[in-house]
Amino acid sequence: MSRLASGLWVQAYLMRLQIETIPAYVLAHGDDTAGAIMVKLSPLDGTARLYQRIMAMDGTRPWDVLAEGPEPEVDALIARQRKTDPDLWVIEVESRDGRHLLDQPGLD
């Protein structure tokens, strides 16, 4: 099974969030074809959670929490990751109730 190009996945994800009226922004535009994607969830309370895709033992690619805590610390981690991987996409989702839709069908 082939993977969806990163740019197309990001477009689809942003559209799904928009349909649910969840604000989201592209903080860093990565490689359209094969760039890795991170999703920063901000509940607008000074904290943040950063998600990344992992490769599970069963071959699936679930989203996992890379970091969480004060938003400036999460932002610093994102900045370090961007320095080592300029192809990295970073999407910020703003949701007071923590909705990110990454667990929804079609976004895996």
DSSP file (Angstrom, degrees, kcal/mol; ACC not computed):
  #  RESIDUE AA STRUCTURE BP1 BP2  ACC     N-H-->O    O-->H-N    N-H-->O    O-->H-N    TCO  KAPPA ALPHA  PHI   PSI    X-CA   Y-CA   Z-CA
    1    1 A M              0   0    0      0, 0.0     2,-0.2     0, 0.0     0, 0.0   0.000 360.0 360.0 360.0 128.6    0.0    0.0    0.0
    2    2 A S        -     0   0    0      1,-0.1     2,-0.2     0, 0.0     0, 0.0  -0.551 360.0-120.4 -86.5 151.4    1.5    3.3   -1.0
    3    3 A R        -     0   0    0     -2,-0.2     2,-0.2     1,-0.1     3,-0.1  -0.591  27.6-106.4 -88.6 151.1    1.4    6.3    1.3
    4    4 A L        -     0   0    0     -2,-0.2    -1,-0.1     1,-0.1     5,-0.0  -0.528  44.6 -97.9 -72.5 139.1   -0.2    9.6    0.5
    5    5 A A     >  -     0   0    0     -2,-0.2     4,-2.4     1,-0.1     3,-0.4  -0.296  33.3-118.7 -57.5 143.4    2.2   12.4   -0.4
    6    6 A S  H  > S+     0   0    0     27,-1.3     4,-2.7     1,-0.2    27,-0.2   0.882 111.3  52.7 -54.9 -45.9    2.8   14.7    2.6
    7    7 A G  H  > S+     0   0    0     25,-2.9     4,-2.0     1,-0.2    -1,-0.2   0.884 111.0  47.0 -61.0 -39.6    1.4   17.8    1.0
    8    8 A L  H  > S+     0   0    0     24,-0.5     4,-2.5    -3,-0.4    -1,-0.2   0.899 111.2  51.4 -68.7 -40.5   -1.9   16.0    0.1
    9    9 A W  H  X S+     0   0    0     -4,-2.4     4,-2.8     2,-0.2    -2,-0.2   0.927 109.8  50.1 -61.4 -44.0   -2.2   14.6    3.6
   10   10 A V  H  X S+     0   0    0     -4,-2.7     4,-2.8     1,-0.2     5,-0.2   0.924 110.5  49.7 -61.3 -44.5   -1.8   18.0    5.1
   11   11 A Q  H  X S+     0   0    0     -4,-2.0     4,-2.0     1,-0.2    -1,-0.2   0.923 112.9  46.7 -59.6 -44.7   -4.4   19.5    2.8
   12   12 A A  H  X S+     0   0    0     -4,-2.5     4,-2.3     2,-0.2    -2,-0.2   0.905 112.9  49.7 -64.5 -41.8   -6.9   16.7    3.7
   13   13 A Y  H  X S+     0   0    0     -4,-2.8     4,-2.4     2,-0.2    -2,-0.2   0.930 110.5  49.0 -63.5 -46.4   -6.1   17.1    7.4
   14   14 A L  H  X S+     0   0    0     -4,-2.8     4,-2.4     1,-0.2    -1,-0.2   0.877 110.8  51.4 -62.2 -37.2   -6.6   20.9    7.3
   15   15 A M  H  X S+     0   0    0     -4,-2.0     4,-2.5    -5,-0.2    -1,-0.2   0.918 109.2  49.8 -65.5 -43.1   -9.9   20.4    5.5
   16   16 A R  H  X S+     0   0    0     -4,-2.3     4,-1.5     1,-0.2    -2,-0.2   0.915 112.4  47.8 -61.4 -42.3  -11.2   17.9    8.0
   17   17 A L  H  <>S+     0   0    0     -4,-2.4     5,-2.7     1,-0.2    -1,-0.2   0.915 110.5  51.8 -64.0 -42.3  -10.3   20.3   10.8
   18   18 A Q  H ><5S+     0   0    0     -4,-2.4     3,-1.7     1,-0.2    -2,-0.2   0.906 105.9  54.3 -61.2 -42.6  -12.0   23.2    9.0
   19   19 A I  H 3<5S+     0   0    0     -4,-2.5    -1,-0.2     1,-0.3    -2,-0.2   0.866 111.4  45.5 -58.4 -36.7  -15.2   21.1    8.6
   20   20 A E  T 3<5S-     0   0    0     -4,-1.5    -1,-0.3    -5,-0.2    -2,-0.2   0.337 116.4-118.4 -87.7   6.4  -15.1   20.6   12.4
   21   21 A T  T < 5 +     0   0    0     -3,-1.7    -3,-0.2     1,-0.2    -2,-0.1   0.873  64.6 145.9  53.8  43.9  -14.4   24.3   13.0
   22   22 A I      < -     0   0    0     -5,-2.7    -1,-0.2    -8,-0.1    -2,-0.1  -0.947  49.7-126.2-107.0 114.6  -11.1   23.5   14.7
   23   23 A P        +     0   0    0      0, 0.0    71,-2.6     0, 0.0     2,-0.3  -0.344  37.4 169.2 -63.5 137.9   -8.5   26.2   13.9
   24   24 A A  E     -A   93   0A   0     69,-0.2     2,-0.3   -10,-0.1    69,-0.2  -0.993  13.1-168.3-150.5 149.9   -5.2   25.0   12.4
   25   25 A Y  E     -A   92   0A   0     67,-2.5    67,-3.1    -2,-0.3     2,-0.8  -0.981  27.7-120.1-140.4 146.7   -2.2   26.6   10.8
   26   26 A V  E     +A   91   0A   0     -2,-0.3    65,-0.2    65,-0.2     3,-0.2  -0.815  29.8 176.3 -86.1 111.5    0.8   25.4    8.8
   27   27 A L  E    S+     0   0A   0     63,-2.7     2,-0.4    -2,-0.8    64,-0.2   0.795  73.6  18.1 -84.3 -31.5    3.8   26.6   10.9
   28   28 A A  E    S-A   90   0A   0     62,-1.7    62,-2.1    -3,-0.1     2,-0.7  -0.967  71.2-143.9-145.0 124.6    6.4   25.0    8.6
   29   29 A H        -     0   0    0     -2,-0.4    60,-0.1    60,-0.2    59,-0.1  -0.794  28.9-174.3 -90.2 113.1    5.9   23.8    5.0
   30   30 A G        -     0   0    0     -2,-0.7     2,-0.2     1,-0.2    58,-0.2  -0.048  42.2 -44.5 -92.3-163.6    7.9   20.7    4.5
   31   31 A D     >  -     0   0    0     56,-1.9     4,-1.5     1,-0.1    -1,-0.2  -0.489  49.0-141.6 -67.4 128.8    8.6   18.6    1.4
   32   32 A D  T  4 S+     0   0    0     -2,-0.2   -25,-2.9     1,-0.2   -24,-0.5   0.767  94.1  38.2 -65.2 -26.6    5.4   18.0   -0.5
   33   33 A T  T  4 S-     0   0    0    -27,-0.2   -27,-1.3   -28,-0.2    -1,-0.2   0.924 136.4  -2.1 -92.5 -51.6    6.2   14.5   -1.4
   34   34 A A  T  4 S+     0   0    0    -29,-0.2    -2,-0.2   -28,-0.1     2,-0.1   0.184  81.3 139.5-134.6  19.2    7.9   12.8    1.5
   35   35 A G     <  -     0   0    0     -4,-1.5    53,-0.2     1,-0.1    -5,-0.1  -0.414  54.1-115.7 -68.5 140.5    8.3   15.3    4.4
   36   36 A A        -     0   0    0     -2,-0.1    53,-3.3     1,-0.0     2,-0.4  -0.360  30.7-138.2 -67.9 157.0    7.6   14.0    7.9
   37   37 A I  E     -b   89   0A   0     51,-0.2    16,-0.7    -7,-0.1     2,-0.4  -0.977  18.3-173.9-126.7 132.2    4.7   15.7    9.7
   38   38 A M  E     -bC  90  52A   0     51,-2.1    53,-2.5    -2,-0.4     2,-0.5  -0.952  11.0-153.6-118.6 144.7    4.4   16.9   13.2
   39   39 A V  E     -bC  91  51A   0     12,-2.0    12,-3.2    -2,-0.4     2,-0.6  -0.977   3.4-158.3-121.6 121.2    1.2   18.2   14.8
   40   40 A K  E     -bC  92  50A   0     51,-3.5    53,-3.4    -2,-0.5     2,-0.6  -0.873   7.1-156.8 -98.6 122.2    1.3   20.6   17.7
   41   41 A L  E     -bC  93  49A   0      8,-3.5     8,-2.0    -2,-0.6    53,-0.2  -0.891   9.2-172.4-101.3 121.5   -1.9   20.7   19.7
   42   42 A S  E     -b   94   0A   0     51,-3.4    53,-2.1    -2,-0.6     6,-0.2  -0.953  16.7-170.2-116.1 115.2   -2.4   23.9   21.7
   43   43 A P        -     0   0    0      0, 0.0     5,-0.1     0, 0.0    -1,-0.1   0.330  49.3-115.6 -83.1  10.1   -5.3   24.1   24.2
   44   44 A L  S    S+     0   0    0      3,-0.4     4,-0.1     1,-0.1    52,-0.1   0.811  91.3 105.3  63.6  33.3   -4.6   27.8   24.5
   45   45 A D  S    S-     0   0    0      2,-0.4     3,-0.1    51,-0.0    -1,-0.1   0.163 104.4 -87.6-124.8  15.9   -3.6   27.6   28.1
   46   46 A G  S    S+     0   0    0      1,-0.4    25,-3.0    24,-0.1     2,-0.2   0.413 101.8  94.9  92.4  -2.1    0.2   28.0   27.8
   47   47 A T  E     - D   0  70A   0     23,-0.3    -1,-0.4    24,-0.1    -2,-0.4  -0.709  50.2-172.3-114.2 169.7    0.8   24.3   27.2
   48   48 A A  E     - D   0  69A   0     21,-2.4    21,-2.2    -2,-0.2     2,-0.4  -0.985  15.4-147.2-156.0 159.8    1.2   22.2   24.1
   49   49 A R  E     -CD  41  68A   0     -8,-2.0    -8,-3.5    -2,-0.3     2,-0.5  -0.999  14.4-150.7-131.4 134.6    1.5   18.6   23.0
   50   50 A L  E     -CD  40  67A   0     17,-3.4    16,-3.3    -2,-0.4    17,-1.3  -0.928  11.2-163.8-113.2 123.9    3.5   17.5   19.9
   51   51 A Y  E     +CD  39  65A   0    -12,-3.2   -12,-2.0    -2,-0.5     2,-0.3  -0.799   9.8 175.3-105.9 145.6    2.5   14.5   17.9
   52   52 A Q  E     -CD  38  64A   0     12,-2.6    12,-3.1    -2,-0.3     2,-0.3  -0.972  33.7-104.6-141.3 157.9    4.6   12.5   15.4
   53   53 A R  E     - D   0  63A   0    -16,-0.7     2,-0.3    -2,-0.3    10,-0.2  -0.618  36.0-170.1 -81.2 140.2    4.0    9.4   13.4
   54   54 A I        -     0   0    0      8,-2.4     2,-0.7    -2,-0.3     0, 0.0  -0.876  26.2-117.9-123.3 161.5    5.8    6.2   14.5
   55   55 A M        -     0   0    0     -2,-0.3     6,-0.2     6,-0.2     2,-0.1  -0.897  34.3-151.3 -99.0 113.6    6.2    2.9   12.9
   56   56 A A    >   -     0   0    0      4,-2.8     3,-1.9    -2,-0.7     0, 0.0  -0.361  27.0-107.0 -81.1 163.6    4.6    0.2   15.1
   57   57 A M  T 3  S+     0   0    0      1,-0.3    -1,-0.1     2,-0.1    -2,-0.0   0.795 119.6  56.4 -60.5 -29.3    5.7   -3.4   15.3
   58   58 A D  T 3  S-     0   0    0      2,-0.0    -1,-0.3     1,-0.0     3,-0.1   0.372 122.0-104.1 -87.0   6.3    2.6   -4.5   13.3
   59   59 A G  S <  S+     0   0    0     -3,-1.9    -2,-0.1     1,-0.3     2,-0.1   0.343  81.1 127.4  90.4  -6.7    3.5   -2.1   10.4
   60   60 A T        -     0   0    0     -5,-0.1    -4,-2.8     1,-0.1    -1,-0.3  -0.330  55.5-138.2 -77.1 167.8    0.9    0.5   11.3
   61   61 A R        +     0   0    0     -6,-0.2    -6,-0.2    47,-0.2    -1,-0.1  -0.609  30.1 175.7-128.1  71.0    1.8    4.2   11.6
   62   62 A P        -     0   0    0      0, 0.0    -8,-2.4     0, 0.0     2,-0.4  -0.276  35.5-104.8 -74.3 163.2    0.0    5.6   14.7
   63   63 A W  E     -D   53   0A   0    -10,-0.2     2,-0.3    39,-0.2   -10,-0.2  -0.728  40.6-171.7 -86.1 136.2    0.4    9.1   16.0
   64   64 A D  E     -D   52   0A   0    -12,-3.1   -12,-2.6    -2,-0.4     2,-0.6  -0.933  29.9-105.1-129.9 151.0    2.5    9.2   19.2
   65   65 A V  E     +D   51   0A   0     -2,-0.3   -14,-0.3   -14,-0.2     3,-0.1  -0.665  32.1 178.6 -78.7 118.7    3.2   12.1   21.7
   66   66 A L  E     -     0   0A   0    -16,-3.3     2,-0.3    -2,-0.6    -1,-0.2   0.836  67.9 -10.0 -84.7 -38.4    6.8   13.3   21.1
   67   67 A A  E     -D   50   0A   0    -17,-1.3   -17,-3.4     2,-0.0    -1,-0.3  -0.990  57.6-178.4-157.8 153.0    6.6   16.0   23.8
   68   68 A E  E     +D   49   0A   0     -2,-0.3   -19,-0.2   -19,-0.2     3,-0.0  -0.972  37.6  74.5-154.5 150.0    4.2   17.8   26.0
   69   69 A G  E    S+D   48   0A   0    -21,-2.2   -21,-2.4    -2,-0.3     5,-0.1  -0.992  80.7  12.7 149.2-153.8    4.5   20.6   28.5
   70   70 A P  E >> S-D   47   0A   0      0, 0.0     4,-1.8     0, 0.0     3,-0.8  -0.295  70.2-125.2 -57.3 136.5    4.9   24.4   28.5
   71   71 A E  H 3> S+     0   0    0    -25,-3.0     4,-2.8     1,-0.3     5,-0.2   0.852 107.2  57.1 -56.8 -39.8    4.4   25.7   25.0
   72   72 A P  H 3> S+     0   0    0      0, 0.0     4,-1.9     0, 0.0    -1,-0.3   0.870 107.5  49.5 -61.5 -33.1    7.8   27.5   24.8
   73   73 A E  H <> S+     0   0    0     -3,-0.8     4,-1.9     2,-0.2    -2,-0.2   0.904 111.6  47.5 -70.0 -40.8    9.6   24.2   25.5
   74   74 A V  H  X S+     0   0    0     -4,-1.8     4,-2.3     1,-0.2    -1,-0.2   0.914 111.6  51.2 -65.1 -41.9    7.5   22.4   22.8
   75   75 A D  H  X S+     0   0    0     -4,-2.8     4,-2.3     1,-0.2    -2,-0.2   0.877 107.6  53.1 -61.8 -37.6    8.3   25.2   20.4
   76   76 A A  H  X S+     0   0    0     -4,-1.9     4,-2.2    -5,-0.2    -1,-0.2   0.894 108.2  50.3 -65.0 -39.7   12.0   25.0   21.1
   77   77 A L  H  X S+     0   0    0     -4,-1.9     4,-2.5     2,-0.2    -2,-0.2   0.918 109.5  51.1 -64.0 -43.0   11.9   21.2   20.3
   78   78 A I  H  X S+     0   0    0     -4,-2.3     4,-2.5     1,-0.2    -2,-0.2   0.924 108.8  51.6 -59.2 -44.2   10.1   22.0   17.0
   79   79 A A  H  X S+     0   0    0     -4,-2.3     4,-1.6     1,-0.2    -1,-0.2   0.906 110.4  48.4 -60.8 -42.3   12.8   24.5   16.2
   80   80 A R  H  X S+     0   0    0     -4,-2.2     4,-1.3     1,-0.2    -1,-0.2   0.915 111.6  49.8 -63.9 -42.1   15.6   22.0   16.9
   81   81 A Q  H  X S+     0   0    0     -4,-2.5     4,-1.7     1,-0.2    -2,-0.2   0.893 108.6  52.9 -63.6 -39.7   13.8   19.4   14.8
   82   82 A R  H  < S+     0   0    0     -4,-2.5    -1,-0.2     1,-0.2    -2,-0.2   0.830 103.9  57.1 -66.2 -31.8   13.4   21.9   11.9
   83   83 A K  H  < S+     0   0    0     -4,-1.6    -1,-0.2     1,-0.2    -2,-0.2   0.872 114.7  37.3 -66.4 -35.0   17.2   22.6   12.0
   84   84 A T  H  < S+     0   0    0     -4,-1.3    -2,-0.2     1,-0.2    -1,-0.2   0.674 128.3  34.0 -90.1 -17.8   18.0   18.9   11.4
   85   85 A D    ><  +     0   0    0     -4,-1.7     3,-1.7    -5,-0.2    -1,-0.2  -0.722  57.8 175.4-139.1  86.8   15.1   18.2    9.0
   86   86 A P  T 3  S+     0   0    0      0, 0.0    -1,-0.1     0, 0.0    -4,-0.1   0.638  81.1  65.2 -67.7 -12.0   14.2   21.1    6.7
   87   87 A D  T 3  S+     0   0    0    -57,-0.2   -56,-1.9   -53,-0.1     2,-0.2   0.435  78.2 120.2 -86.3   0.1   11.6   18.9    5.0
   88   88 A L    <   -     0   0    0     -3,-1.7     2,-0.3   -58,-0.2   -51,-0.2  -0.449  54.6-146.0 -73.4 132.2    9.5   18.6    8.1
   89   89 A W  E     - b   0  37A   0    -53,-3.3   -51,-2.1    -2,-0.2     2,-0.4  -0.765  11.8-166.2 -89.7 141.7    5.9   19.8    8.2
   90   90 A V  E     -Ab  28  38A   0    -62,-2.1   -63,-2.7    -2,-0.3   -62,-1.7  -0.976   4.1-173.9-131.9 121.2    4.6   21.4   11.4
   91   91 A I  E     -Ab  26  39A   0    -53,-2.5   -51,-3.5    -2,-0.4     2,-0.5  -0.940  10.8-152.2-112.3 132.0    0.9   21.9   11.8
   92   92 A E  E     -Ab  25  40A   0    -67,-3.1   -67,-2.5    -2,-0.4     2,-0.5  -0.924   8.3-166.9-107.0 128.3   -0.6   23.8   14.8
   93   93 A V  E     -Ab  24  41A   0    -53,-3.4   -51,-3.4    -2,-0.5     2,-0.7  -0.953   6.8-155.2-112.3 128.1   -4.1   22.9   16.0
   94   94 A E  E     + b   0  42A   0    -71,-2.6     2,-0.3    -2,-0.5   -53,-0.1  -0.909  30.8 147.9-107.1 113.5   -5.8   25.2   18.5
   95   95 A S    >   -     0   0    0    -53,-2.1     3,-1.7    -2,-0.7    -2,-0.1  -0.878  36.1-160.2-150.8 110.4   -8.4   23.4   20.5
   96   96 A R  T 3  S+     0   0    0     -2,-0.3    -1,-0.1     1,-0.3   -51,-0.0   0.821  99.5  47.8 -59.9 -31.5   -9.3   24.2   24.1
   97   97 A D  T 3  S-     0   0    0      2,-0.1    -1,-0.3     0, 0.0     0, 0.0   0.333 117.8-110.5 -94.9   8.4  -10.9   20.8   24.5
   98   98 A G    <   +     0   0    0     -3,-1.7     2,-0.4     1,-0.2    -2,-0.1   0.660  59.4 158.2  79.5  16.8   -7.9   18.9   23.0
   99   99 A R        +     0   0    0      1,-0.2    -1,-0.2     2,-0.1    -2,-0.1  -0.616   7.8 151.3 -78.4 129.2   -9.5   17.8   19.7
  100  100 A H        -     0   0    0     -2,-0.4    -1,-0.2   -59,-0.1   -83,-0.1   0.477  43.3-139.8-131.1 -14.1   -7.0   17.0   17.0
  101  101 A L    >   +     0   0    0      1,-0.1     3,-2.0     2,-0.1     6,-0.1   0.473  63.3 126.7  66.0   4.6   -8.8   14.4   14.9
  102  102 A L  T 3  S+     0   0    0      1,-0.3   -39,-0.2     6,-0.0    -1,-0.1   0.737  71.5  55.6 -64.8 -19.8   -5.6   12.4   14.4
  103  103 A D  T 3  S+     0   0    0    -41,-0.1    -1,-0.3     2,-0.1     5,-0.1   0.345  87.0 109.1 -92.3   6.5   -7.4    9.3   15.7
  104  104 A Q  S X  S-     0   0    0     -3,-2.0     3,-1.6     1,-0.1     4,-0.1  -0.548  80.4 -95.6 -85.5 147.4  -10.2    9.6   13.1
  105  105 A P  T 3  S+     0   0    0      0, 0.0    -1,-0.1     0, 0.0    -2,-0.1  -0.292 109.3  31.1 -57.5 142.6  -10.6    7.1   10.2
  106  106 A G  T 3  S+     0   0    0     -3,-0.1    -3,-0.0     1,-0.0    -2,-0.0   0.282 100.7  82.5  91.7 -10.4   -9.0    8.3    7.0
  107  107 A L    <         0   0    0     -3,-1.6    -3,-0.1     1,-0.2   -94,-0.0   0.257 360.0 360.0-108.0  11.4   -6.2   10.2    8.7
  108  108 A D              0   0    0     -4,-0.1   -47,-0.2    -5,-0.1    -1,-0.2   0.442 360.0 360.0 -90.8 360.0   -4.0    7.2    9.3
